[in-house]
Amino acid sequence: MATVGLERAPKHRHSKPATPPVVRNRFAALQELCRPDREALLFVPGVDGKFNDGARKALNYLLYGCSGLEILESARNHIEQEELLLVISAGTCFLYVGSSEVHDKILPLVGEVPGLQLFTTTDAEAADMDLSEERKIISFLEMIEPFQAIGTELTPRADGKQATDKDRTMEVENWPLIQVYGVEELGNRGFFTMKHSVSDVAEELRGVYSRLDGHAVENVATTHVDMLAFHWETAVSVLDMHTPHERLSVAEQSVAEPLLSFFSYGLLRTADAAEQEWRRPRVSIGEATNDRLKGNGERTVRSGGEGGKVAVHLVMEAAEPNGPIQLARTLFLSSGGAAARARTFDWDGNETFDADDNQLSRAGRSANARCLMAAYRAVMGTHSALVDAFCGGLCGDEEGLRQLAVKTVEGMQVAWLEGTDVEKHLSVQLTATDLAGRRADHSPGSRHTKYLRVELSHIMSLDNPPVDLGAVVFGDSFVDAAGGQGLCLPLTGAVPRLSGWMGAGQEEDTHHMTNLLHRLRASNKHVHTTMGSLVFDDALPGVRMLTGCSDMPSLSGDLWVMQKGLVYTSKRLGSIVLDHEHHIASAEFFQESEAVGLHLKEGVTKWGILEGAGGGGRPP
């Protein structure tokens, strides 16, 4: 539906404009707060309400499409709000609009609100300030007169104490519009608070503003997710900008800095910043992944692994400030032996034929990485099963989810985890966060964003004696539907689930591959024994390769085309050699997308991080 009416709250950066259905639903949400001991809600913005902050928030929520902390950050005063008065009761809503210009913008926006009575001025009244003010006062008296018990949002006391009846009375009686209530010429009604009891509904309104509705979900799934994903990618780029040897000097704090700055800056103006500290972003390397209190320090890849050795993985967790989005991933600082060592020239320049092009020695760090990768794939698969169970109404509490998680992991029979006590070290955390970043009700169907985090710590290698390799963590934010209908909206699923970088040493794209490409480019007389010569002098840049692994569905890199095969070079994972005779069964060209599909022969092994998305068979 096309957007009409008010385009956005002034000076606000993120909220999408409200539409008539959104306005209708949000009026209904505030009507739910009305009851016999609180017959109506009153909102008097601008100078008439002494710039009451609660009225501004309510109008931003109802008419501008704002939610959560966005409501608090919108402009304090706006000319359109100066022209409005609003009374909401369970069955009827009254809205006064003080000018024809604002009336024309408001009318299509509120047209779907049931039982709405719209008050406005005539052209003659609008042209005369005194007549216009008189019309506003008369309209206000008519709107408020049927109700004895009134709720509104009042200013909190500076000392933080609970407001007394006297405080509430004095604040409302000081509003300019309320002061004319008892004027003799208007009926000598006496003081407003003598005829109408006033209650403060600030906390209840905040609960409404901070919960999800359709419009808020759309905003969270786009603006909120995109903002956190941007800072996430900025953090990941710290690893991308270094060579394998340079990555050894990368510290936790350098990777975490973009996420920490985003989080900390967002909390500068937040009154309840301390309540959000439990979600502070964290990057921990290697051995420190076992302890949630460690991370964001000076620990480096070079010495962050078990026993002070080189680390092969890190855990990165992030959250947006003043909002509901959180996520966690395990990133690998090793390919697990996935890079290619081309069957070409050795260190002395002599051609060699005795090794599989894509097989590296996979002992040591590569084997430890493969153990952690298998555990991480098990954790990711378990996370998906738990989300399905939660959204389907099969299991709604944290302990029940943990028991299901243990059963799921053990049922996968991951051989790499034979030495790990899954029952003891598998943890599940289920939380919910409202639109302002505060803890909320995480029961199934509650109108808040859920976050499910699964961690397997103290993963033991299969060495003798075994070595504690650290922990793997996976977490995603999602929205579930009420009633256990099995519906789930994943919010952070677009953030890559599995990422890796080749480690220094044996995993690097070795001089064997470099020598091959340099020699073949130097002269067309140079021909590789099994691959032939280069078809093109340069690589085809920016080629995306589909891996067949659901957790890492594609890689980006350059493609070298040779007479009898292909060499695909990825900056993160090195090179993969595919020769037509040994690896490729058939090729398919997709004209519309200008893509080529290569179907590999049966039995072709995917090494290391690309071994597959399933549980993982017995390690060789």
NORNORPE-V570476 format. One line per field, one symbol per residue. ss: DSSP state (H for helix, E for strand, L for the rest). A space follows every 10 residues. Layout:
ss->???
This chain:
ss->LLLLLLLLLL LLLLLLLLLH HHHHHHHHHH HLLLELLELE EEEELHHHHL LLHHHHHHHH HHHLLLLLHH HHHLLLLLHH HHLEEEEEEL LLEEEEELLH HHHHHHHHHH LLLLLEEEEE LLHHHHHLHH HHHHHHHHHH HHHHLLLLEE EELLLLLLLL LLLLHHHHHH HHHLLHHHHL LLLHHHLLLL LHHHHLEEEE LHHHHHHHHL LLLHHHHHHH HHHHHHHHHH HHHHHHHHHH LLLHHHHLLL EHHHHHHHHH HHHHHHLLLL LLHHHHHHHL LEEEEHHHHH LLLLLLLLLE LLLLLHHHLL LLEEEEEEEL LLLLLEEEEE EELLLLLLLL LLLLELLLLL ELLLLLLLLL LLLLHHHHHH HHHHHHHHHH HHHHHHHHHH HLLLLLLHHH HHHHHHHHHH HHLLHHHLLL LHHHHEEEEE EEELLLLLEL LLLLLLLLEE EEEEEELLLE LLLLLLLELL LEEEEEEEEE LLLLLLLEEE LLLLLLLLEE LLLLLLLLLL HHHHHHHHHH HHLLLLLELL LELELLLLLE EEEEEELLLH HHLEEEEEEE EELLEEEEEE LLLEEEEEEL LLLEEEEEEE LLLLEEEEEE LLLLLLLHHH LLLLLLLLLL
